[in-house]
Amino acid sequence: MLLISLFIATLFLAYSNGANDNFKGVATLFGSRTSSYQTAILWATFTTLAGAVTATFLASTLIKNFSGKGLLPDAIANTPEFHIAVAIAAGLTVLIATVMGFPISTTHCLTGAIVGAGLVAFGLQLNFAVLGTSFILPLLLSPIIAIFLGAVIYTLSGYISSKFHLSVSHKMIDTCHFISAGIIGFIRGFNDTPKIFSIILIIEYFSIQGGMITIAIAMALGGLLNSQKIAVTMSEKITSSMNHTQGLSANIVTGVLVIAASRFGLPISTTYVSVGSILGVGLIGKKASMRVFYRIVLSWILTLPTAAIVSGIIYRLLHG
């Protein structure tokens, strides 16, 4: 029963992840009116699935990082109770944020959930050095870098166009925009699928390929059915009335940073990078809403302790 519960809890987390995360790569497509909402979410679903399938063969580094190993002893990290607590706590935190329209990080929620259950199971002997270097530092730095690069790339694009009198057709910009959005969706599926799969790694009945594909399907359903509020926040509220160049500039920054992080196995948040780059181009175009951004940052601050508290409580209940 514990293993069945673990599998269901993990699918719940995958669904919540898709609802909150799938639209982030295509938010600029919808925000700049380069595409409709329906076209954007279908493109996000397709590219995320493609990344998830690729991850079944190549993403062993992230599976290890999010299994809980290194943070606490294997005797605890390998128990079903620990993984159930992590999956339910992270899934609930992500789903609540989704319903409220806040784009948050599943990575951050998983980190908090692992810490919460780990503290209850192992106390203050938890390996906080591993936590800081492998999780917290990349999560804190990624949005700051994205805001800066988003502003720089958009400014440079305008300068180069005026300096050299370049005229690029909307069709060319839109094509590049779709490609960049597809790359972000692909990398997101590549990154998040193995993170979530690591939770059911202890279930021996699943092959890596079968487990990851099942999770990818749950992620796709979450994105298709529950992305509307996240779409409004990401596409319209952070930076209003994005133009085509702003949207493309933000996506280029997001894609480059996420690809670089994937190359080195760093669990950065696509959410933080995407929000940061959209804010960056909005600041230059004087269309950014700092009030909305501060509310999103507050939700980021609250996600880790929220997931940790819920995870700790669930682990204590399950462990008796």
Order of alpha helices (4+ residues) and beta strands (2+ residues): alpha-alpha-alpha-alpha-alpha-alpha-alpha-alpha-alpha-alpha-alpha-alpha-alpha-alpha-alpha
